[in-house]
Amino acid sequence: MNADDGSELARLRARAYGPDADISDDPAAVARLAELEARDRGSRSPEEADTGDRLEPVAGVEPDAPDDDVRPRGRGRVPIRSRRAFWGWALTVAVVAAVSSALTAAGMHIVPVSRSAGVPQIATLTPDEGRALPGAFGPASSDARAYPDFYGMTAFVSYAQFGPEGERNACIFLVPTDTLDKLEQQGYSAGFSESGCGAGVFPAAVQFVVNSLEPAEFVARFPPGSSVQFVFDGENLGVFSDAG
């Protein structure tokens, strides 16, 4: 052990075993002391290393008599009289911390949140094999789906690529049925009502509050102010509504 390490070890020992011990508030210092103690033991003979369980004199620090009462000193901390006592204390602290963390984790509980907020499913839309996906939603693919008219709205599902890793996620598009021709000719400029995409294991979903601008047939079935949600299960669309 070089002179700098020896000097640092002496300072850390004073903080751990001296009358004004304060190392218990400094985890980094505790770790550094352990490292230097191990290095010091490795550099000594077995006979010399055996003295490690006794309090060693530290420059400027008077050791306490072995039979002294242990009382708070300095900043109100209890000095630790030997390295064996110190590491016993450190192990106790670690065990208490681990048990405390385990009890905290065990005491935690997750309150389940129901998908669709408990709103009932009122319909299931299955793919309409005879309906093509409008070009505005990208090139046709084998996993794209179109669904039949639903109260003046038509739903489509296509897969879009997101992120630098190239993952593909399903997206739902809801379009007023009477605008499909314009959508095919004008693309997005014709507009569409609602859309929503999934992410990994989370399914694509689109939800909205109905307003008077939705198709008249849709508004007649789902009054303005009511909430509607469409959820894609990989094949079909589940429709949820608080309007019943």
N, C-alpha and C positions, 0 to 999 in steps of 0.2 A: 504494500500500500504506500503510495507516494505521500509527500508531506502535505499537499493540498487536501487529499482525501482524509488523511489523519486529522488535520485541523477541523475539517467539516464534521467528521465523526465525533470529535470531542465536543463541538458545539451542539450537535444533535443529542448526544448523550446527556449533556447538561439540561437540555430542554425536556428529556424523557425521565431522567433519574434524579435531577437536582431538586432543591427545595422549592424552586419556583417553576416546577414542571408545567409546560403549556402545550406540549406537542399533540395532546389529544384533540386539539382544535384544528390541526393541520394534517390532513390525510396524506398530502404529498410529502411532508417531512417524515411521517411515519414510514412510508414506503421507502424513502431514501435511507433512513436509518436502518431498515431491514437489509437493504442492499449492501450498505457499508459494513454492517455487523457480519454478514455472511462472508464478505470479502476479507474482513479482518480475521475471522475464524479460520478461513482457508489458508491464510498466510502464516499461521502459528502452529506450533507442535500440539499434539493432543493434550499434553500437560498444561500448556499455556491456555489452550482453548477452554479447558475445564474451569478456569477462573471466571468464565463469562457469566456464570450464574450469580456472582457476587458483585456488589456495587464497586465500580472502579473509581479511583479519585479522578476528578476533573479539575483542571486548572481553575483556580478562583472559586471552587465550590467545596465546602466542608461537608463530608459525608455525615449522615445522621447515625447515631448509635443504634445498633440493631434492636435494642429493647425500648427505644423511644416510642411514645405514643404517636400514632399517625394522625396529624391534625392539619387542617387547611392552612396553607401559608401563602405568602406573596399575594397572588391575585385570587386567593380563595380556593386554589386547587390542592388536591392531595398529592404530595410527591410520591413517586414510585421508587421503592428502595432497591430493586434489582431488575436485571433484564428478564429473569424468569417471571417475576411478578408483572413486569410491563407487558410481555408477550401473552401472559395469561389474561391480562386485562384486555389486550387488543382482540384476542380470540373471543372473549365474552361479548365485547361490543359487536363484533362481526356476527356472532350467532343471534344476539338480540335483534340486530338490524334485519337479518334474514327472516327470523320468525315474525317480526313486525310486518315486513313486506308481504309475507305469505298470508297473514291474518287480514291485512288490508285488501289483498286480491280476493280472498275468500269472502270478505264482507261485501264486495261489489256485486251488483247484479244488473242485468240488462233488462230494461223494460221493453217488451216486444211492441213493435209498431206494425200494425196491420197494413199491408199494401192496399192502396186505393182507399185508405182511411175508413174501412168498413163499408164503403159504398157498394151496393149490390151490382153484380154483373147482370146486364139486361139482354145481352145478345152475344153471339159468336159468329164472326164473319169467316167463311172459308174461301180459299182462292177460287177465282173465276178463270178457269183454264182458257176460256175463249177471249179474254180481254188482254190486249197487249199493253205493255208499259209505255207511256208517252216518252218520246225521245228527250224531252226536257229533263228527265230524271236520269240521264246517262244511257250508255249502251246497254242493250238487252243482255241479260245473263241468265244462267240456269237457275239461280237462286232468287231472282226477282219475282215478285208476286203482285197480281192485281185482284181486286175484290169487287163484288157486285155493288150496285148502287145501294146506298143506305140513307133513306130519307133525304135524297137530293145531294148526298155527298158520296164520293168515290175514294176509296183508300188504295194506295200503292205502297209496296215495300221494296226498296232496293238497297244494295250494299254499297257503302262509300268507304274509301280508304282514308284513314286518319293517322297522323303522327309519323315520325321518322322511321318507325319500325315496320310500317306498311300494313298494320292490322286493319281488317275490314269489319265494319259494324253495320248492323241493320238500321235503316231509317224509315220512318212512316211518313207518308205525305197524304194529306186529306185535301181533296180538290172538289169544288162545286161541280157536280156532274155536267151541268149545262155549259161549263167553260172548257170541257175537254178538247173540243175542236180547236178553239183558239189557243189552247196550251200547246197542242201539237204543232200549230203553225207559227206561233209567236214565241214559244219558249216561256221563260219565266216572266216576260213582260205581261203575259196574260194573268199572272198572279195565281197563287194558291192560298188556301185558307190557313192551314196549320201543318207543322212538321215537328218531328222529334226523333232523336237517334239513341241507340243503345251504346253501351261501353263494356266490352269484355263479357263477363257473366251477367251484367245487368241488362235486362231486355229493353228493346226500343219501346218508348211510350210517348204519347202526345196527349196532353190534357189542356183544357181551356174552359173559360166561362162563355157560355153562349151569348151572342149579341144579335141585334136585329139585322146585321149585315150577312148573317149566314143564310143559306137557301131557305125560302119560305116553308118548304116541307119539313126541313130540319127544325126550324123554330117552332112549328106547330107541334112537333113531337117533344122537343126539349126547349121549354120556355126560356127567354132571355134571363140571365142571372143564374141559371142552373149550371152545374158542372158536369163535364163529360170527359171520359178518359178512354183511350184506345191503347191496348197493350199487346205486343207481338210475342207469341210463345214459340217462335221458330217456324210456324206453319200458319196458324190462324190468328185472328185478332179478337181479343176479348173486349167488349164494350161495357163500360161502367158509367152509371149516371145516378146522381142524387135526385133526379126527377122521377125515378122509378120506371 
